[in-house]
Amino acid sequence: MSHPDPLSQWIETVSSRLPKLSRPQAKVLAYWSYGMVLARSCGITLVCAALALQVDSSEKSLLQRLREWCYGTKDKKGKQRRELDVSTCFGPLVQWILAWWPADQPRLALALDATTLKKRFTVLVGSRVYRGCAIPVAWKVVGAEQKGAWEPHWLKLLEQLAESVPEHWTVLVTLDRGLYAPWLYAKIVSLGWHPFMRINKQGNFRPQGEGKFRSLATAAPNVGSAWCGVVDCFSGEVSRLQCTLLARWDEGYEEVWVIVTDLVPAQATAVWYSMRSWIEGGFKDTKRGGWGWHQTKMVDPERAERLWLAIAVATLWAVSVGGEVDANLPVSSLETLPETHVARRTATRRSRPRLLSCFARGIITIIGRLIRGDGLVLGRFVPEPWPTRPSVPKKKNTKSKAHVAQEAA
C-alpha cells in the first residue's frame, strides 16, 4: 500500500512516539488519527472514505483494518494478531507532550473527570489541559451501569502517569467537587504532585491557631470576597484534612469556589481552578464539537478504550498545531490606547474567551497546509501563564424549551 509523503511522515511520528506499539499497530493508529483529522470525525466510515483518497487501497479494505484494530485478539482474523493494551501508551503520550514542551517551563496542569455516553459507557479520564483545551493521556472505560468502585481505576491511572513525569516538574491536579475523596487527595500528594480539588461549602473548617470550627460558607460569603489560609478542613475526626483552603467568589458566578490543596497560601491562587473547566471543552471536542464519538455504535468498553487512543493522538496533534498558531497571533494591548479611550474605560480586566479554539484552529491549519502542498505540519506546545484573573462566565440560556422549539420551527 503506497502512501503520500505527509501520511508516511505521520506514520513515522506515531511509531517513534509510541514505541510500545508494534509497527503494524502504530501504522493503523496513524491511519486512524490522520483520517480523523481529514474527516473531522472518528466515525469509521468517514475516516476510511477520507483515507481511501490518500492511499492506494479501497474503503472496504481500510474498513476491515481499522475495525480489527479496536478488536481484542480473540476477535481478530489470522494467527499472528497481537493484543493492544492501551494503558502501555499512557506514559508515552505524556512523554510525547513533554518532548514538544520547552524544557525551561517544567510545570503542567492535569484535570481528572468522568464523562458518560448515554447509558452505555462511563469514561474516567486524566487530561493535560492547555490553552483552553484538553488532551486525554489516560483513561478507563466502564459500563455506565456497571457496579463497582472507581477508586482502583483512578489510583492506577495516576500511577501510570506518574512514571513518565520527571520528579522536578510541578504538577497541578484539578478536580471538581463531585470527585473529592480523601484517598484521592492523599494519592496525589504521595506522588509529589499538588491536588487542587474543589469541595462543597456545606462542611466546616478551622483556621490554624483558632480553637473552633466554622462553616465553609463563611470563608467567602459574598460576591467579591476571598480568603485563604492553612486549616483543618472538616470537623469529623476521620475525614479531617490538614491543608490550605482557598475560597473565592467572583462577580458573575453563582456561588463560591472552595478549594483544598497542599500548596502554601503564598504559592497558589483559586483562579487556577478555572483550568479544570478546560477538560469539559475536551469532552465537547471528543463528542459533538469535534470527533463525534457520541455517535459510536460500540458497546464493548475495551474496544472503546482502543478508539480513545486514536482520539487522544488526533487531539494531541490538532491541539499542538493549533496552540502554536494561537501563541503567535497578534494580541491587542489596552496599554497602547489613551487613558480616555472607551476600550480602556470599559475593560473588565478579565480574560476573554478565544474566538477559535486551539483544537479547531489546529485541524484547519493541518488541512489547509496539506491542500496548499506544504506537507505535514507538526506542532509544538507553547506554554502561557496560568490564569491570574477569572474568565468571563458564560451566560446561561434563559429561554424555555418551548421557546427554543418554536424558533427552530
N, C-alpha and C positions, 0 to 999 in steps of 0.2 A: 504494500500500500504506500503510494508516494505522498509526500507532504509538502506544502508550500513552506518557504523558509520561516515565516513567523510561527507556524504551528510546530515545526521542528525545534525552534528555539524554546518554545514554551514547554515542550516535552522534556528537553534537557534541563530547564529550570526546575520543573516539578521533580524530576528524578534526582537532581542533586540536592534539593532542599528537603526531600523526604526520603532519606536513604534506607529507612526500614522497609520500604516497599520494594518488591521485585521490579525488574524492568518492565515486564508486561503490565503489572498493576499500576505503576507510575504513568505508563503510556495511556492507559484507558482513563485514569484520573485526569490527565492533561486533556484528553478528548472531552470529558465531561465538563470541566471548568472552562475550557476555551469555547466550547459550543454554548454553554450557559451565557457567557458574556455576549456572544454574537446574537443569540436569540433573546437575551434578557429574560430567561425562563429556565427553570430546572425541569420542565416537562420533557420527558424523554423523546417524544415525537418531534417537538420543535427543535430540540438540541440536535437530533440526528438529521433533520432537514437542513439545518444550518451547516452542520459538518459535511454533509454529502456534497455541498457546493465547494468545499475546500479540499477534499481528499478524493482519491480515486477509489471510491467504494460506494456501494448502494446504501440507501437508507435502511433497507431490511437487514443488511449485514451489520451495520453500525448499531442498529436497534438491539440485535442479539448480544453484541459485545458489551454494550453499556448496561443492558438489563442484567446480564450474568455477573457483572462487576459488583452489583448490590447483593447477589445471592451468597448464601453460605456454601461451603464446599460440597455438601451432600446434594445440593440442588443444581450444581453445575454439570455440564457435559464434559466428557473427556476424563483421562486418568491422571493428568498432571496439574490439576487445579489446586491452588493454594488458598488457605483461609485468610481473610483480610480482617485483622484486628485493628480497628480504627484507633484504639487507645494508644497504640505504639506511635501514632503520628502526633499526639498532643504536644509532647515535648519538642519535636522538630518544628511544629507550627510556631511555637513560641520562639525558638531559635531562628527561624526564618525572619520573624518580625525584628528580632534583636540584630540580625545581620544587616538589615536595611535601616537600622536606627543609629543615630550618631552616638559614638562611644562617650562623648562628653556630656550626655544627658541621661545618666543612669537611674531613671525612675519611670515607673509605669503605673497605670491605674487599671484594675480589673473590676468587673462587675459580675456578680452571681445572681441569677434569676431563673425562673421557670416559665415556660410558655406552653400552651396547650394547642392541640389541633382537634377541635370538636370533642367527641367522646372516645377518640382513638388513641392519641398519644399525649404524654407529658414529656417535655424535653427539659432536663436540668442543664443549664448552660453556664460556662465561665467564658467571658469575652474580654478581649483587650479593647478598651474604649479609647477612641482617638478622634479628635476634631468632629464631634457630634455623631460619630458612627461607632459601630461595634463589630469586632472581628471574632467569631467563635474560635476558641482554641482548645476547649474541652467540653464534652457533653455526654449525657446519658439519656437514652430514650426508653421510657417505660410506658406500659399501657396506662391510659388515662384513668381507668377504673381499677388498675392493679393494686392489690393490697400490699402493704409493706412500708417500712420507714425509709425516708430519703437520706437519713444520716450516713449510712455506709457509702452511698454514691457520692455525696458531697465530699466526704473525707478522702475518698480515693481520687477524685478529680483534683483536689488540691495537692495531694501528694505527687500526682503525675506532673502537675505544672511546676511544682517547686524544684524538681530535679533539673529543670532547664533554665532557671533564672540565677545568674551569678549572685553570690552572697552579699556583695557590696551594693546591689541595686536596692532602691527604695520602692516597695510595692504597696500600694493602697488598694484594699479590697472593699468595695462598696456593696451594700445590700439594703434592700427595702425592709420595712418593719415586719412584713409577713414571714421573713426568713430568719429573724433573730432567734438565736439559741445560744445558751452558754457554751455548749460543747463546740459550736462553730467559731465563736469568738476565741476560745482557748486554742483551737487548732490553728487558726490564722496567726496568732501570737507565737505559737510554738515553732512555726516555720520562719520566724524572723520578719514576718510581714505585719502590716498595720490594718486591723479591722476598722471600718468606717461604716457603722451599722445604725440605721435609723430604728428607733423604738417607739412604742406607743406612749402617749403622755399620761396614761392612767396610773402609772406607778409612782414610787416615791424615791427621793434621793436625799443624801446628807452631805453637804459640803465639808471638805476637810477642815477640822478644827471646831465644827459645830456638834452639838450633842443630840439634836432632834432631827428626825426626817421630815421632809416637806414634800408636797405634791410636785411632780414633774411639770404639771401645767403652770406652776408659778415661776418657772425658770425664765420664760419669756412670755408673759401673759398677754401682751398687747402687740398689735401691728407696729413694727418699727423697733421692737425691743430685742435684746440679745443678751446672752450670758454664757460664760464658760468657766470651768474650774475642775479641780480634782475632787472626786466624790466617791462615796459609797452609793452605788445605784441599786435600787430595790431593797426594801426593808426586810424581806424574808431571809433567814439565815442560809438556806440552801441556794437561793437564787442571787444572793448579794454579789455585786461585781465592783471591784475597785478599778476605777477608770477615769478618763477625762470625759466630762459631759459638755457638749456644745449644743446650745439652744438658740434658735434664730427664727424670727417671724417677720418676713418681708412683705411690703405692700404688694397686693395683687395675688397673694397666696391665701388659701382658705384656712390654713392652720399652721402651727409652729412646726419647725423641724427640730427634733430631739435626737441627738446622735451620740453614740458612745464610741470611744477609740482609746488606744493605748498611747497615742501621741500626747506629749505635754501640751498644755494650752497655748504656749507661745509658738508651737510648731504647726498648728492646724487652724483652719477656718471652716465653719459649717458650710460655706459656699461650695467647697469641693464636692459636697454630696450631690450637687446638680449634675455631675458627670455620670451618676448612676442611671439617670434617665436616658442616656445615650444607648443603653442596651435595648430599651424599648424601641428606639429608632432602628436598631439592628434587627429586631423581630419583624418590624414592618418591612425592612428590606428583604428579609427571608420570605415573607409572605406576599401580601398584596402590593406592596410598594416596589418589589424587585423581582425575586426569583419565582414567585408564585407557588411556593411549597404548599400552601393551603389547598391546592387543587390535586395534590397527590392521591393516587388510588392505593398506595401502600397500606398494608395492615400489620406487617411484621416489624417490630421495633428494631431488630438487628439490621434489617435491610434499610430502614430509615436512618440508622446511625451511619451507614456507609454513604448514603446520599448526602448526609450532612457534611461529610468530609469534602465532597465536591463543592458543596455550598460554601464551606469555610475557605477553601483555596480560591474559589472565584471571588469571594468577598475580599479576601486579603489582597488579591491582585487589583481589584477595582478601587478599593479604598486607598491603597498605597499610591496608585497613579493619581487619583482624584485629589488626595491630600497634598501631594507635591504641587499640583497645579494650583490648588486653593491657597497654598502658602505663598505663591508668587503673584497672586492677583493684586492689583493696585488697591491700596487702602486709603480712603479719605481721612483726613485728620481735622478735627474740630479746632485744634490749636492754631491752624494756619488761617482761621477766619477771624474777622474783627470781633471784639468783645460784644458789640451790639448786634451781631448777626443773629437772625431768628433761629438758626440751627443750634447755635450755642446756648441761646436763652431757653430753648425748649428741650434740650438734651436731657435724658433721664440718667445718663451715666451707666445705664445697664447695657450688658452685651446684647446685641441684636442677632436674631437667627440668620443663618446663611440663606441666600436666595436659592441656592442649589447645593444639595448635599454632596459631600466628597464621594459617596458611593455612586450617585448618578453622574457626577462630573467625570469620574474615572471611566465608567462604561462609555460615555460619549467620546472621551479622549481616545480610548483604545480603538474603538471602531472608526472614529474619524481619521486617526493616523493610518490605520490599515487601508481605508478607502483611498487615502491620499498617496499610498505607496511608500510610506515612511517605515514600514516594517513593524516588528513587535516593539511595543513600548512597555518598559518596566518602571515601577515607581520606587520611591524612597520615602521613608517616614520623616517628616519634618515636625518635631515637637513644637507645640505652642504652650505658653504659660498656663498653668492650671487656673481656673476661674478665681477672680478676686471680687466679682460682683455677681449678683444673681441674674439669671437670664430673665427675659420678659416672659411671664407665664402666658400660655395660650388661652385665648378667650373661648369659653365654653359655648357650644351651640345651644341657645335657649329656645329654639323653635321646637314645637311639638312634632311628634312623629306624623301626625295627620297633616300638619302644615307642609312638612317636607315631602310627603307623598303627593300633595296637591301640586306643589311646584314641579315635581318630577313628571307628573302627568301633563 
